[in-house]
Amino acid sequence: MSILVNGSIYCPCTNASWSTENITTNLAEIVENLTLDPSTLSKTTRRYTVAPDDRTSSAAMGSFAIAIIVVLIGSIVLSDVPNLLSGPR
């Protein structure tokens, strides 16, 4: 139980008197000690790392997607090869 005496909080169990300045100073110190750096949290680490996927189906789908992209880009480049070999007009 605390008692308010002349604008200060008096705690009879610890025989201590706390002024508003002491409370705000102690509160700021506690907040500073309890504040964590967000870049060191496991949530941030999990957000920027990729979980490995060893399933053969996912590897096959990735290989298939890469093959389609290569075929599309290759067909565009190969369709321009005759124009490149004929030289400027």
C-alpha positions as CSV (number, residue, x, y, z in Angstrom):
1,M,0.0,0.0,0.0
2,S,1.4,3.4,-0.9
3,I,0.6,6.8,0.5
4,L,0.7,10.1,-1.3
5,V,2.6,12.7,0.8
6,N,3.3,16.2,-0.5
7,G,3.3,15.1,-4.1
8,S,5.5,12.1,-3.5
9,I,4.6,8.5,-3.1
10,Y,5.6,7.0,0.2
11,C,5.9,3.2,0.5
12,P,5.8,2.2,4.2
13,C,6.9,-1.4,3.6
14,T,10.3,-0.3,2.2
15,N,10.4,3.0,3.9
16,A,11.1,4.7,0.6
17,S,9.7,7.9,-0.9
18,W,9.3,8.3,-4.6
19,S,8.9,11.7,-6.3
20,T,7.5,12.1,-9.8
21,E,11.0,12.6,-11.2
22,N,12.3,9.4,-9.6
23,I,9.4,7.4,-11.0
24,T,9.8,8.8,-14.6
25,T,13.6,8.2,-14.4
26,N,13.1,4.6,-13.2
27,L,10.4,4.0,-15.7
28,A,12.6,5.2,-18.6
29,E,15.4,3.0,-17.4
30,I,13.1,0.0,-17.1
31,V,11.8,0.6,-20.6
32,E,15.3,1.0,-22.0
33,N,16.4,-2.3,-20.4
34,L,13.3,-4.2,-21.6
35,T,13.4,-2.9,-25.2
36,L,14.6,-5.5,-27.7
37,D,16.4,-4.8,-31.0
38,P,14.0,-6.0,-33.7
39,S,16.8,-7.1,-36.0
40,T,17.9,-9.8,-33.5
41,L,14.4,-11.4,-33.1
42,S,13.7,-14.8,-34.5
43,K,10.7,-13.4,-36.3
44,T,13.0,-11.2,-38.4
45,T,15.3,-14.0,-39.1
46,R,12.5,-16.3,-40.2
47,R,11.1,-13.6,-42.5
48,Y,14.3,-13.3,-44.5
49,T,15.4,-16.9,-44.7
50,V,13.9,-19.6,-47.0
51,A,13.0,-23.0,-45.7
52,P,14.6,-25.8,-47.7
53,D,12.2,-27.9,-49.7
54,D,13.6,-31.4,-50.5
55,R,10.5,-32.8,-52.2
56,T,11.1,-34.2,-55.7
57,S,7.8,-32.8,-56.9
58,S,8.9,-29.2,-56.1
59,A,12.3,-29.8,-57.7
60,A,10.5,-31.1,-60.8
61,M,8.2,-28.2,-61.0
62,G,11.1,-25.7,-60.7
63,S,13.0,-27.5,-63.4
64,F,10.0,-27.5,-65.6
65,A,9.4,-23.7,-65.1
66,I,13.1,-23.0,-65.9
67,A,12.9,-25.1,-69.1
68,I,9.8,-23.2,-70.2
69,I,11.4,-19.8,-69.6
70,V,14.5,-20.9,-71.5
71,V,12.5,-22.2,-74.4
72,L,10.4,-18.9,-74.6
73,I,13.5,-16.7,-74.5
74,G,15.4,-19.0,-76.9
75,S,12.6,-18.9,-79.4
76,I,12.5,-15.1,-79.4
77,V,16.3,-14.9,-79.9
78,L,16.3,-17.6,-82.6
79,S,13.5,-15.9,-84.5
80,D,15.8,-12.8,-84.8
81,V,18.9,-14.7,-85.9
82,P,18.1,-14.5,-89.6
83,N,17.6,-10.7,-89.3
84,L,20.9,-10.3,-87.5
85,L,22.8,-12.4,-90.0
86,S,21.5,-10.5,-93.1
87,G,23.1,-7.3,-91.8
88,P,21.8,-3.8,-92.0
89,R,19.3,-2.9,-94.7
